[in-house]
Amino acid sequence: MSKVKYIIAIVLLLTGTIVISRMVRQSKADSLKDAYTGVVTVQGMVAQPETFIRHITETGTLTGNRESVIAAETGGRVMEVLVDVGDAVRKGDPLVRLDDELYRLESERAKIAYDKATMDLERLERLFAENSISQSEIENVRLGAKSAEVGYRMALKTYNDATIRAPFAGTVASRLTEVGQMVERGMPVAQLVDISSLKLNVQISENDVKYLTPDAPATIIIEALGDTMEGKVSSVGSRAIPGSRAFPVELRLAGHDRLRSGMFARAVIATAPTDSAILLPRAALLPDAGRTVAFLARGGSVAQKVTLRMIGSVGDRVAVDGLAVGDTVITTGNQNLSTGSRLNLVMVQGVQP
C-alpha cells in the first residue's frame, strides 16, 4: 500500500511541475507580447531641409613638404658620414664625403689645360687681328679653348660632387651608407625630409569631391598625438584614381615639433554653408551594428527603423542623408524601440501628422 502511495505522489509531483512550467512559459510569452504591443511615449519632429556645413571625412598618412632620397652623383669610397638621423641641415650642408683625391688631381690637370688653351687663344687672336693667320686656324683654336673649358668644368663638378650636400633644408630621416663603403653613381646615401610644413593626401569619392574647392578649411586629427591641427585643401584632382571612383585631394598644414612624416591622420573638411539637408538632434541618432540609424513614426503610431548617413553638422545638430522631407523622426524615447513598436507621439517641432 505504501508503494502505491509513493507512485501516486510521484505522478502528482510530475504533473505539478509540468503545469508550473507551462504557466511560466505562458507568463514570459505574455510579458514579451505586452512589451511588444505596449504603447511607448516618445517625442518627434517633422524633417525639414535647412542650410548646413557639409563635413567630408577621410584618412591618410602625413608626408613632408619635400622628401628625397639623396643619391651619389659620382662614385667612390665613403670617407666621412657627416650627419646622423634626426640632424637638422640647411641647404648646401655636406652630408657624405667620398674619397676625392683623384678627382681633385683631375680637376687641377683640366685647369692647367684650360689655362694654356686660353693663353694660346689670346695670342692667336692678336695674330688673327694682324691677318697673320687664317680664319680656319683661329676657329680651330677657339674650339680648342672651348673644349678645354668644358673639360675643366666637368672635372671640377666631379670633384665637387664627391662631397654630397643637402639639396634643401630639412631633417635627416635615415643614413643609407657607412664609412668604407664603395658607392656608385646613383646609389642612395641618405634620406632627407622637410617638415616645415606637411601634406596629407586623401581620396575623396565622386559623390563628395564636387563640394570641395582649394583653400577649403579642414581639421586634421592626429591619432598618435591625440591632438588636432588646422589645415586647408591645397589641390583637388581633376582625374579619378585608376580603378576607383575616388579623386586625389591634397591638404597642407603647418609644421609642428610633434608632427612627423608617416603619422596617420584623419581630415575633416568643411564645405561652404550653401548645401541644404535635413538636420536632426544628436539624440535622434543611434548606433546599430556599425551603422547610424533613427526611428520614424509611420502614421504617427508605429516605429520604423531607417539607416542614415551623417554628412555634416550645425552646432549640436547633425545633417543626414536617408530621410524625406515630411518624415516624422523620433527624437527622444527611442532607445528601447524596435520596428513595429506602438507609439504615443508628442510633437516637439512641426505639426503632428
C-alpha positions in Angstrom: 0.0 0.0 0.0 2.8 2.4 0.8 4.3 1.6 -2.6 1.1 2.7 -4.3 1.0 6.0 -2.3 4.6 6.6 -3.3 3.8 6.1 -7.0 0.8 8.4 -6.7 2.9 11.1 -5.1 5.5 11.0 -7.9 2.8 11.3 -10.5 1.3 14.3 -8.8 4.7 15.9 -8.4 5.4 15.5 -12.1 2.0 16.8 -13.1 2.5 19.9 -10.9 5.9 20.5 -12.4 4.6 20.4 -16.0 1.7 22.7 -15.1 4.0 25.2 -13.4 6.4 25.1 -16.4 3.6 25.8 -18.8 2.4 28.7 -16.6 5.9 30.2 -16.5 6.3 29.9 -20.3 2.9 31.5 -20.9 3.8 34.3 -18.5 7.0 35.0 -20.4 5.2 35.0 -23.7 2.5 37.3 -22.3 5.3 39.6 -21.0 7.0 39.7 -24.4 3.7 40.3 -26.1 2.9 43.1 -23.7 6.4 44.6 -24.2 5.9 44.5 -28.0 2.3 45.7 -28.1 2.7 48.2 -25.3 2.5 51.8 -26.2 5.7 53.8 -25.8 5.5 57.6 -25.3 8.1 59.4 -27.5 8.8 62.8 -28.9 9.2 63.6 -32.5 9.8 66.2 -35.1 8.9 66.7 -38.8 12.0 66.6 -41.1 12.6 69.8 -43.0 15.6 70.9 -45.1 18.0 73.6 -43.8 21.3 75.1 -44.8 24.3 73.4 -43.2 28.1 73.0 -43.5 29.0 69.7 -45.1 31.8 67.8 -43.4 33.8 65.3 -45.5 36.0 62.9 -43.5 38.8 60.8 -45.0 42.1 59.3 -43.6 45.6 59.3 -44.9 49.3 59.5 -44.0 51.3 62.7 -43.4 54.3 63.4 -45.6 56.8 66.1 -45.5 56.6 69.2 -47.7 59.6 67.7 -49.6 61.0 64.2 -49.1 64.0 62.9 -51.1 66.4 60.0 -51.1 69.8 61.7 -51.7 72.0 59.7 -54.2 75.7 60.0 -55.1 76.4 61.8 -58.3 79.8 60.2 -58.6 81.4 57.0 -57.4 84.0 56.4 -54.7 84.8 55.1 -51.2 82.9 56.8 -48.3 85.4 58.7 -46.2 83.0 60.5 -43.8 79.3 60.4 -43.0 78.8 63.9 -41.6 75.2 63.7 -40.3 73.1 61.3 -38.2 69.4 60.5 -38.1 67.4 63.5 -36.7 70.0 66.1 -37.6 68.7 69.3 -39.0 70.6 70.6 -42.0 70.5 73.7 -44.2 70.5 73.7 -48.0 74.1 73.0 -49.2 75.3 71.4 -45.9 77.6 68.4 -46.5 76.1 65.0 -45.8 78.7 62.5 -47.0 82.2 62.9 -48.3 83.8 60.5 -50.7 87.5 59.9 -51.4 88.1 62.9 -53.7 91.9 62.9 -54.2 91.9 61.6 -57.7 89.0 63.9 -58.6 91.0 66.9 -57.2 94.1 66.0 -59.3 92.0 65.5 -62.4 90.4 68.9 -61.9 93.8 70.6 -61.5 95.1 68.9 -64.7 92.0 70.1 -66.5 92.5 73.6 -65.2 96.1 73.7 -66.5 94.9 72.6 -69.9 92.2 75.2 -69.9 94.6 78.0 -68.8 97.0 77.0 -71.6 94.2 77.0 -74.2 93.1 80.4 -73.0 96.6 81.9 -73.3 97.1 80.3 -76.8 93.7 81.8 -77.9 94.7 85.3 -76.7 98.0 85.1 -78.5 96.5 83.9 -81.8 93.6 86.3 -81.6 96.2 89.1 -81.9 97.8 87.4 -84.8 94.4 87.0 -86.5 93.8 90.7 -86.0 97.0 91.4 -87.9 96.0 88.9 -90.6 98.9 86.7 -89.7 96.8 83.5 -89.5 93.8 82.3 -91.4 90.1 82.2 -90.4 90.2 78.4 -90.2 93.2 78.4 -87.9 91.7 80.8 -85.4 88.4 78.9 -85.4 90.2 75.7 -84.5 92.0 77.5 -81.7 88.7 78.9 -80.4 87.1 75.5 -80.4 90.1 74.0 -78.6 89.8 76.6 -75.9 86.1 76.0 -75.5 86.7 72.2 -75.3 89.3 72.8 -72.6 86.9 74.9 -70.7 84.2 72.2 -70.8 86.7 69.6 -69.7 87.7 71.7 -66.8 84.2 72.4 -65.7 83.3 68.7 -65.9 86.3 67.7 -63.8 85.6 70.4 -61.3 82.0 69.3 -61.0 83.0 65.7 -60.4 85.4 66.8 -57.7 82.7 68.9 -56.0 80.2 66.0 -56.3 82.4 63.9 -54.2 81.0 65.9 -51.3 77.3 65.1 -51.3 75.2 68.0 -50.0 71.7 68.7 -48.9 69.5 69.9 -51.8 67.1 71.6 -49.4 66.8 72.4 -45.7 65.3 69.6 -43.7 65.9 66.8 -41.3 67.9 63.6 -41.9 65.3 60.7 -41.9 67.9 57.9 -42.5 71.5 57.4 -43.3 72.0 54.7 -46.0 75.8 54.3 -46.1 78.7 53.9 -43.8 82.4 54.8 -43.8 84.4 52.5 -46.1 81.6 51.5 -48.3 82.0 51.8 -52.1 79.2 53.7 -53.7 78.4 54.1 -57.4 76.7 57.0 -59.1 73.0 56.9 -58.3 73.3 54.9 -55.1 71.4 56.3 -52.1 73.4 57.6 -49.2 70.7 59.4 -47.0 67.1 60.3 -46.9 66.0 63.9 -46.2 62.6 65.3 -45.2 61.4 68.8 -44.9 58.7 69.0 -42.2 58.5 72.8 -42.0 55.0 72.1 -43.5 53.3 68.8 -44.2 51.0 67.3 -46.7 48.1 64.9 -46.3 46.9 63.1 -49.4 43.4 61.6 -49.2 41.0 60.0 -51.7 37.5 61.6 -51.9 34.6 59.9 -53.5 33.0 61.2 -56.7 29.9 62.0 -54.6 31.8 64.3 -52.3 34.6 65.8 -54.4 32.1 68.2 -56.2 31.7 70.1 -52.9 35.5 70.8 -52.5 37.4 73.8 -53.6 41.1 74.8 -53.0 41.6 76.6 -49.6 38.6 74.9 -48.0 39.3 74.7 -44.3 40.0 71.4 -42.6 40.6 70.0 -39.2 43.4 67.4 -39.1 43.1 64.9 -36.3 46.4 63.2 -35.4 45.6 59.9 -33.8 49.0 59.2 -32.3 49.2 62.6 -30.6 45.5 62.8 -29.5 45.6 66.4 -31.0 44.1 68.4 -33.8 45.7 70.8 -36.2 44.2 73.3 -38.7 44.9 72.8 -42.4 43.3 73.6 -45.7 42.8 71.9 -49.1 45.7 72.8 -51.4 44.6 70.9 -54.6 41.7 68.8 -55.9 42.5 66.2 -58.5 40.8 66.6 -61.9 41.0 62.9 -62.8 39.9 59.8 -60.8 42.4 57.4 -59.4 42.7 54.5 -61.9 40.5 51.6 -60.8 38.4 53.6 -58.4 35.7 56.3 -58.3 37.8 58.5 -56.0 39.8 61.6 -56.7 43.1 62.6 -55.1 42.9 65.6 -52.8 45.9 67.2 -51.1 45.8 69.1 -47.8 48.5 71.2 -46.2 49.2 72.1 -42.6 52.0 74.0 -40.8 54.8 72.0 -39.3 55.0 71.4 -35.6 57.7 69.9 -33.4 55.5 67.0 -32.5 54.5 66.1 -36.1 56.4 63.5 -38.1 56.2 62.3 -41.6 54.4 59.0 -41.8 51.9 59.7 -39.0 48.3 58.5 -39.5 45.8 61.4 -39.7 42.1 62.0 -40.3 40.9 65.1 -42.2 37.5 66.6 -41.6 37.0 69.1 -44.5 34.3 71.8 -44.2 32.5 73.0 -47.3 30.8 76.4 -47.8 27.5 76.6 -45.9 25.4 76.5 -49.1 24.1 72.9 -49.1 20.6 72.0 -47.9 19.8 68.9 -45.9 17.7 67.6 -43.0 19.2 68.3 -39.6 18.5 66.2 -36.5 19.4 66.5 -32.9 22.2 64.0 -32.0 19.8 62.2 -29.6 17.8 61.1 -32.6 20.7 59.0 -33.9 21.6 55.6 -32.6 24.4 53.2 -33.3 23.4 49.9 -34.7 26.0 47.2 -35.7 28.3 49.7 -37.3 25.5 51.8 -38.8 23.8 55.0 -37.8 20.0 54.6 -37.5 17.0 56.6 -36.4 13.3 55.7 -35.9 10.4 57.2 -37.8 6.8 57.3 -36.7 4.8 55.9 -39.6 1.2 57.1 -39.4 2.2 58.8 -36.1 1.7 55.5 -34.3 4.2 52.8 -35.4 8.0 52.9 -35.2 10.2 52.1 -38.2 14.0 51.9 -38.2 15.9 53.6 -41.0 19.6 53.7 -41.8 21.2 57.2 -42.2 24.5 58.7 -43.4 25.9 61.7 -41.5 27.2 64.3 -43.9 27.7 67.4 -41.7 26.6 69.4 -38.7 25.4 72.8 -37.5 26.1 73.3 -33.8 24.7 70.3 -31.9 22.6 69.1 -34.8 23.7 66.6 -37.5 22.9 66.8 -41.2 21.9 63.4 -42.6 21.1 61.6 -45.9 18.4 59.0 -46.0 15.2 60.9 -45.0 12.5 62.5 -47.0 11.0 65.9 -46.3 8.0 65.5 -44.1 9.1 62.3 -42.3 8.4 62.2 -38.6 11.6 61.4 -36.7 11.5 60.3 -33.1 14.0 62.4 -31.1 13.6 61.1 -27.6 12.4 57.8 -26.1 13.9 55.9 -29.0 16.4 53.8 -27.1 14.1 50.8 -26.4 12.2 50.9 -29.7 12.2 48.3 -32.5 10.4 48.3 -35.8 6.7 47.8 -35.2 6.7 49.3 -31.7 3.4 51.2 -31.0 3.8 54.9 -30.2 2.2 57.7 -28.2 3.7 60.5 -30.2 4.3 64.0 -28.8 5.5 66.5 -31.4 8.1 69.0 -30.3 8.6 70.6 -33.7 6.3 71.0 -36.6 2.8 69.7 -36.9 1.7 66.3 -35.9 0.9 64.2 -39.0 
